[in-house]
């Protein structure tokens, strides 16, 4: 945790956690609701399944973007810490 920006550190961790949950939920919708469920006996692929398939893809993409944004904050902290260490020497 960055001591100079504790709130930003917490936001970064929350973003990574929420992004991970979005990726998991998106994978569930993509794999089960969009691909497996329509192939079960008594079911067929209809427009609702297409929407679930597309929402799953969107959830995975948004989730990875959220995780990447949270990681970017951590990278900026590392750059700031490294730059601070070199300028003081």
Buried (B, 14 or more C-beta within 10 A) or exposed (E): EBEEBEEBBEBBBEBBEBBBEBBEBBBBBBEEBBBEBBEEEEEEEEEEBEEBBEBBBBBBEBBBEBBEBBBEBBEBBEEEEEEEEEEEE
